[in-house]
Amino acid sequence: MRLFIFILCFLICMDITAQVKCTRDAFLMGGRFEISLVAEDSLTAKKHIDLIIAEITRIENLISDWIPATQVSLINANAGIRPVKVDKELIDLTTRAIQIAELTNGAFDISFAAMEKIWKFDGSTMPMPARETVKKAREKVGYKNIIINKDSATIFLALKGMKIGFGALGEGYAADKCKEIMLAKGIVSGLINATGDIQAWGKEPDGQPWTIGINDPFEFGELIGILPIKGAITTSGSYEKYVIINGKRYAHIINPSTGYPVSGLVSVTVTGPSAEFANALSTSIMVLGKKKGLQLIKSFPTYSCLIIADNGKYHTSKNFNRKALESF
């Protein structure tokens, strides 16, 4: 459920002012990652990119719900049967997901994964699924039925047929985690684009800030603005992954309370310190809509958002960098 945001950087290693920037693409977690690091030499940069790829692969093998042997897959396979012993890292990630669900009154819910087989978000046309089919799947959605026992280090899904998925948190979590590791290893500048969940720190070798272009959701390949970035930026939207039903386009994001894809907004971009939380916010705002979404973001002053409605109108939180859009 991620949208690729164009990164304005060179796809080679460059030596400027005694620093080198190296960039590498990799297919990870089911999507395209682009990793750029700045270091004193290309060997150091490349070695640390290897560490990032290894860390993302480790996280994928923990939280993926499409790799059968992961802990998340085991939790899903044992829904309604028994609790599954898991790593503390997964308990912490799941706990944060439940906290976000509570903050958004269920607009964000990792148990929406039980709905995913009903909809085909590849841009094609499909008939509206039968109401009874949606209702039956919807009965398996509900974060309150995710039972965490920290004493026994287990997670249990209370209903048979329940499923959790970290598509709205996983890539952002991986980007945040890799930034943390790189800073601990002395890499003071880098940018990780985790299939649209971006985490950046430091500056380009020439001292300029990292910059990213925000896609125009109505004109493929066009931008609506360029933003300097230090921290995270994520976008959720309907213009790349969607389904058309009765001539109407629906985003690949499902409203957990109805079981149906959301409509009304075409994209939501959120900036802030954490890519994990920024993506949770952008997903939640897509579900909540403009009015409630802007109310939600007010509760988190270190985060800002740009909302684009289906009618093409832009709406931003007061702390969003509108100058970058207006000067483009």
Order of alpha helices (4+ residues) and beta strands (2+ residues): beta-beta-beta-alpha-alpha-beta-alpha-alpha-beta-beta-alpha-beta-beta-beta-beta-beta-beta-beta-beta-alpha-alpha-beta-beta-alpha
